[in-house]
């Protein structure tokens, strides 16, 4: 691979909008809800937090809960890009991975292919610090290199009446160096203050990818959230 060419090539997803992502997930939730004859618990990891927020705003009646796994949970009017500039996220390692001009590319780009040892080390530290080398190599090979600019700059549109009606949970990852826990806590406090209600928090002593490093512990949290959501539904029905 020619590094210079890779850093300059226009992204094939440059035109992808947050609304397109949102509608894709809305369609899947509607399908899942119809098949199960019930509501869905939606989990969003990292930038996926922006999508589950938007979905919750659109179809709160089909969601039993939303769960942010070290994800971006952003108040109304703010974008992922703006939140990422906050001082509580200033220690994030991920910006050091960006290559090329995002305006020319149409996306924020990282090099998920062969790269020098220092870059690969930074990639592991940012996303997979507590994952084995073999698992890291496989996970990195599955990453998409681009994050659409249009998605990153789209402002959140959550409201208390719709998004706020869905129980929300946040799984804090204390060793995360892509979205530092200081930033995670800032987002929780900011959204709770703006929307009202309280985000239920859970904590893992993990890096950014606990589904790889701590799958059993993560699964237990998700099962507990499901049990709690079902209990709350039963209480409301009685």
Secondary structure, DSSP 8 states (H G I E B T S, - for coil): --HHHHHHS--TTTT--HHHHHHHHHHHHHHHHHHHTS-EEEEEETTHHHHHHHHHHH-GGGEEEEEEES-----TT--HHHHHTSGGGTT-SGGGGEES-HHHHTEEEE--SS--HHHHHHHHHHH-TTS-HHHHHHHHHH--SEEEHHHHH------TTTGGGS-EEEEEETT-SSS-HHHHHHHHHHHHHHH-S--EEEEES--S-HHHH-HHHHHHHHHHHHHHHHHHHHHHH-
